[in-house]
Amino acid sequence: MQNISNVRAATPLDQVDGSFSLPAPLAAAGGRAPMDALMLYAKARIEEENDQRYNAISLLEQAAARDPLSFDIQHDLAMLYLAANYNGDQAESALEKAAALRPDDMETQSDLGRVFLSRGELDKAVLHLRYATETSDYRAGADGAAIVDYYLAQALQKNGYDRAALESYSQLLKRLQNTPESVRGNPEIQYWLSRPELLYAEVGRLREKQGDTAAALAAYRIVSERSPDDIDTREHMVTLLMELNRQNEAARLAVDSIARTHASPQSLDMLRTVYHGDDGGAVVALNQLLDQHPSDRTVLFALSDMLVADGQPNRAVLVLNKVASTQKDDRGAGDIQIVSKLFQVLIGQNKTQDAARLLVETSAARPDTAEELLPCWIQLTSHTRPNQLHSAELEAMQFSPSATAAKAYWVARTAIGRPELLKSALAESLAQQPPFAPAYRFALSQILNSSDLTPNARQQQIDQLVASVRNSAPAIAQELLGIALLSSASDSAHNGDRASTTELAIAALKAFASAEKLGDASAALRSEQAEAELLKPDSAAYERIMWKLCSDRPDDDSAYTELFHYYEENNQTERAVAVSQSWLMADPNNVGAQLLHIALLNRAGAKDDAAKSITDLYEQHPDDPQVMDSM
């Protein structure tokens, strides 16, 4: 039995079923078709056009009884049986009669082969799909030839003809590369054109079974490039690379998989496979890679994730702290992606105070990161966390003297819903020198959003806030002035006053330009400039600013989200998708980027892929409110 299976697997396509040619057509009766059969056929076509499918079937059955040797009647009857989900025997019978009458009809042979394939009658499926490849239309490269190739490959593969199936898949892929526009409207062909990795995955599996390691690896590499989150394909690639004695490349691929999946068990097993089950060897390998590429976050995060998964979270913290301490800017703030990773490790150990200290000290060293760190802070103070950070706990903590303003600012952020504490904490932050810009922005937002203030009182408080910082930090003062003007412009736009909107937006942009000249290089300022540009009649500058912001600050979730929604609202779907792809490439572990990608998968109809992705994301971030809301 094994020998038969091996012979079948090695059989080339032209030798399947031995010598091969189309059967001769069944001789039709001479003379004209019966008039009553023609009338019934005509009535059936009218009923079909009027969506009266079952009436059409009844009429065609009567026509077939009167003219059993009519190809058109048998073929159309079979198509209606299939469309109406009738018993497969009826469709099979009609198709067999049609194929016998006109064996050189590609569509009929293909449809008959697909019926047999769906019923598991593989020998018959292969036979009729091979007949389809012998037809004149197939040989001429007709539109349906690609469909024949695919289902023949499927039938051959399921029937154990691995080599022959490879030939059919290769023919299909070659055909798809040269698909004319006229064929691209076919749903099946369009699907293969949009998801060629599905075909290459089949090729990879067959090449692997055939022992052609290099060719299998090449096919899987195409799959991985198209679907970088397909961990199963990556696992195949690691195994094949090891067979080819390319251990370093296998290790690198496994490392990238660990970082991409937050050290999923499967990705960790991949690295253990490379090092033959030696966890210590895997960690050593990651350390060596990090020494060679000290600025490579992927390697750093993979090492961190593996240490955590291996029960060594404290070592992960030490490694991240070590790298963060060597990659600080001129103001002493570390790489924000590394800070965010360190934060996740700390809260994973329920080290709430250490996580809070990290955020406070980082924002104190570089105030313009406060907005980027806000999602982390929300996660830290979420009521869904078992070890939630409370304002009283934060107030009792000790920080470096330079972090006094930042600490008070975060206390105010935590005190939402407690107006007295918010007011006192914000006042303390505003009283510190040098001025802490995030506190001033937050204070202005409280004034602008207060429903208790009259317009005059609101303007008076705005003027006081701007004046309080005009001498000590003129850049912040100009930014605050611009934000206030921008708020007024937004109100005018809401009220439909186009002239006032434009005038106020231009005034806001002048204030922002002054702030920039005075040294304000914050991401917040650029975001505000973009918002003001959007209120002008010509909003082209908005896109330029937002793309630049996304490029310069890949950690800024709000920039990507805002630009995505801008394109969505303006029906620029391709550009919206481009934003999502750019975000995911810049920060593949970002929860917001992954959620947006999942939403697009759902919209594209890839429900299974979306469901798997959200399940995996929940396993990695069970306490994240965004993830919980998306479940």
Helices and strands as residue ranges (DSSP letters): H 2-10, G 13-15, H 35-49, H 53-66, H 71-83, H 88-101, H 106-118, H 122-133, H 136-139, H 145-158, H 162-177, G 181-183, H 187-194, H 196-209, H 213-226, H 231-243, H 247-260, H 265-274, H 279-292, H 297-309, H 313-326, H 336-348, H 352-365, G 367-369, H 370-381, H 391-396, G 401-403, H 404-414, H 419-430, H 437-449, H 455-470, H 474-494, H 498-517, H 523-534, H 540-552, H 557-569, H 573-586, H 591-603, H 607-620, H 625-630
